[in-house]
Amino acid sequence: MQDTLLALNDYWAEQGCLVAQPMNSEVGAGTLNPATFLRVQGPEPWRVAYPEPSVRPDDSRYGENPNRLQTHTQYQVILKPEPGNAQQLYLGSLRAIGIDIAAHDIRFVEDNWASPALGAWGLGWEVWLDGLEITQFTYFQQAGGITLDPVSVEITYGLERILMALQNVSHFKDITYAPGVSYGEIFGQAEYEMSRYYLDDADVTTQRALFETYAEEARRMLDARLPVPAYTYVLKCSHTFNVLDARGAISTTERARAFARMRALAHDVAGLWAARREELGHPLGRAEAVPAAQPAADAGQPPAGPATLAFEIGVEEMPPAEVSRTAQAVREALTEKLGDTRLPHGAISVVASPRRVVALVHEVAGQEADHERTVRGPRVAAAFDKDGNATQAALGFARSQGIEADELARAEFGGHEHVVVTRQVRGRTAFEVLAEILPQIVTGLRAEKNMRWNAPGLVFTRPIRWILALLGDRVVPFSLAGLTAGRTTHVHRDAPSPTVEVPSADGFLDLLTDHGILADADVRRRLVEDGAVRLAAGAGGTVDLEEHRDLVSEITDLVERPVPLLGSFDPGYLQLPAQILTTVMRKHQRYLPVQDSEGTLLPHFIAVANGSCDEAVVRAGNEAVLRARYEDAAFFWRADLATPLTEMRDKLTLLTFEERLGSMADRAGRIAAIAARLAQAVELGPDDRSTLDRASRLAKFDLGSHMVTELSGLAGVMAREYADRAGEGEAVATALFDMELPRFAGDALPATRAGALLALADRFDLLAGLFAIGSVPTGSSDPYGLRRSALGVVNILRSRPELASLTVEDGLRIAAEHQPVTCSTEALADARQFVLRRFEQQLLESGHSVAQVRAVLPRGGSPLHTEQTLAELDSLLGTPPFTALIAALQRVRRILPQDTEPTCDPALFDSPAEHDLHAAVQKLRSTLGDDTSLLRFARETGELVTAINAFFDQVMVMAEDPAKRANRLGLLALVHSPAARVLSWSELG
């Protein structure tokens, strides 16, 4: 290990880095060292590299876990400003420590890093070596809540992980630290004793006192304008907080306060450091501005005849979700911008992979067509006086167009004659058109999360590094933000020639394919799917591509040339619940599980490498990674099984839900209370009631387990497993699992009545509480999954007829009564509308017309009844009696003022038609009672329709006598009232 440290020191020193020393106080990561946190502030250039023992008390495992240590060794590199080739420099460092990057599968996998306590965040990647995360690579955007300019790049190596892979050992203790000395011999005792201290023996009272003392001292040093000692005490605060957290001594309120306090201190330290460096005159100077792009080479004239345009935007690895999204954005922008020109062209196609977006436009003409352009001036009446002489208005307009007044022509616009100037405008060349619109497409790119880098004017999901723009065999001349369009593309970084000259736009995709780049996602997906199915079959199994379609999509957009590999793991791990194993595969490693024909998991998986590699080496590496992951899972499994359910539940007091809405324990208590109230509205047998009561007391307990803390997607799954093994019984265990359903679109719904009530209580609590505090989804942001919760409410109520007496309004009202904050009438109305909008969209997507859906939606608070009404409406529409009913009710609705009271006095009737209508509506109301069935309503309204039509034919509704007019309108309101309980008739006519 020491040889690796020395090699990294030498390598980064050669790249101009100062080799610094670790912080002389406990830090949780190399980022917290002042050489990073303070030095990324301000305009001074800075390159530094150093090892950093990183102390994380919560990772204490007494030295037993092969991969988790309370103190592990990071190697930290900061390059400020980011140099534009940091990825290449990083890969060079891997070569320097003996990693053959051509043999291994090295990937940059999306990672959005943040440290809330320090007000720091950035975008970048985890770097994977054969599936093993070995480095965090981040473009810093903020630190201390201060936007960084220039942007720095941070490279943080996990040395134990790298060394375990290089030395092919399965436990950190077995790493050779120096010849004849193992890592365990040097650090094993410290690992055990510090774990004992952090988990068992640290005195909570002392640590609380230390936190206060350190925070006060940090503030005192800030007041003294000494940022370095102030920051030292901020770090001590952070470590002390971590010790308290590992001891389980941090409550929800304390966590929020401590984070806010440390964040404020870090912000003030960062600001003071920057100010002090400015006072000192920035001793290290200022980072140089990005050199201006070289002027685009004069490409001469574009091809005379139609030619293909190839336009490639080269990017450092985009997040998988942004690959197809960006391709669509470029397609739309290119189509729109070319459509706004007069340049003839053919079909437009756009494909994308992690490192590029490629647009091809066929048959692009060499030039726009010439055209006339007419400029309108003042009206003729204002342009000439009564003698026909040009006025000042005409003279000024002519002068602005560079002609004499007697050269002005005339044309009519909107019935008025104006003076005009008409000119022949020569069409622009294709180069002129494309050099204008292609840079606009690049500068207009945006993603869900955007970042800055050392390229003024550009903002995107990851840095844009090259632009290829060819029309036929000629370069389209333009430049922007330090980039000049050319004919060079980039292929795999480990290729003999990572950059390739492209002779012509024609055949560009074929050229990429020849160099191992499959830019078309459809081609990549087929290779992933076909390879996975073939390899699984060879192992006697299958891969459920439909179940894993989202994962296949993610894999497709993680690679530029997929190479599926079959890996295996020890069958002994199959003793763990299958969902643990598959969740680890899918969430952490993006592996496809292999199962037999009955759906039983087999000890195999499909990994997908990126490009050519030594498949045996990559397979072995991925198998080792999965083995380590499963060892972690087995450790958590054993620890959880040894923990009473009530003890896990008690840990919920330490988990923050939302500061104003309390802890997860508070939320679990609300769910139990809401479920009990909901149960009062339905028929529950003694067994169901007993199950609900016990499951309510355990609600969300598994969030306090080690397994769910590590793998949050297993919430509910682990509740079922642990409850069953704790002897709670199948009914309670199933109800606790059902409570989390549905977890995503298309997921199963609760199978039990008790589970359905808990699931509804869970979602009603979420909706009522978050709408009460104004924390509602905006755009694509929905951090609490409220859209998913709203659909969950709808689908549960649709699926269970025995819960038909429960409505959305009832559930929200009951949940609001249990919130720790006031839930206003407006907030509840907004929450109801939010749920109904999701329901509306679901009904529309199932093929129903907008009119029909909106007609039934006022009853949407009872989704099952709404769905039944929609089916009844579909069967009735188009039948003569129902058509007549709609027409009659529309006559009533159109004449009836809003808010008319449904009451009338028969003594004021003066025609038989009024008496007949009154009798018909009274009979209908008596017959229907509380029944709001559309079919029943339609069946019973034949007499009413006849009476309505006779009324309108024989009675003047808007009589001159105000009393009669009001009485007749009240009679019509009586007619409208029962109809409005059934449908929104206005949507049908």
Buried (B, 14 or more C-beta within 10 A) or exposed (E): BEBBBEBBBEBBEEBEBBEBEBBEBBBBBBBBBBBBBBBBBBBBBBBBBBBBBBBBBBBBBBBEBBBBBBBBBBBBBBBBBBBBEBBEBBBBBBBBBEBEBBBBBBBBBBBBBBBEBBBBBBBBBBBBBBBBBBBBBBBBBBBBBBEBBBBBBBBBBBBBBBBBBBEEBEBBBBBBBEEEEBBBEBBBEEBBBBBEBBBEEBEEEEBBEBBEBBBEBBBEBBEEEBBEBBBBBBBBBBBBBBBBBBBBBBBBEBBBEBBEBBBBBBBBBBBBBBBBBEEEEBEBEEBEEBEEBEEBEEBEEBBEEBBBBBBBBBBBBBBBBBBBBBBEBBBEBBBEBBEEBBBBBEEBBBBBBBBBBBBBBBEBBBBBEEEEEEEEBBBBEBBBEEEEEBBEBBBBBBEEBEEEBEEBEEEEEEEEEBBBBEEEEEBBBBBBBBBEBBBEBBBEBBBEBBBBBBBEEBBBBBBBBBBBBBBBBBBBBBBBBBBBBBBBBBBBBBBEEBEBEBEBBBBBBEBBBEBBBBBBBEBBBBBBBEBBBEBBEEBEBBBEBEBBEEBBBBBBBBBBBBBBBBBBBEEEBBEBBBBBBBBBBBBBBBBBBBBEEEEEBBBBBBBBBBBBBBBEBBBBBBBBBBBBBBBBBBBBBEEBEEBEBEEBBBBBBBBBBBBBBBBBBBBBBBBBBBBBBBBEBBEBEEEBBBBBBBBBBBBBBBBBBBBBBBBEBBBBBBBBBBBBEBEBBEBBBBBBBBBBBBBEEEEEBBEBBBBBBBBBBBBBBBBBBBBBBEBBBEEEEEEBBBBBBBBBBBBBBBBBEEBBEBBBBBBBBBBBEBBEBEBEEEBBEBBBEBBBBBBBEBBBEEEBBEBBBBBBBBBBBBBBBBBBBBBBBEEBBEEEEBBBBBBBBBBBBEBBEEEBEBEBEEEBBEBEBBEBBBBBBEBBEEBBEEEBBBBBBBEBBEBBBBBBBBBBEEBEBEBEEEEBBBBBBBBBBBBBBBBBBBBBBBBBB
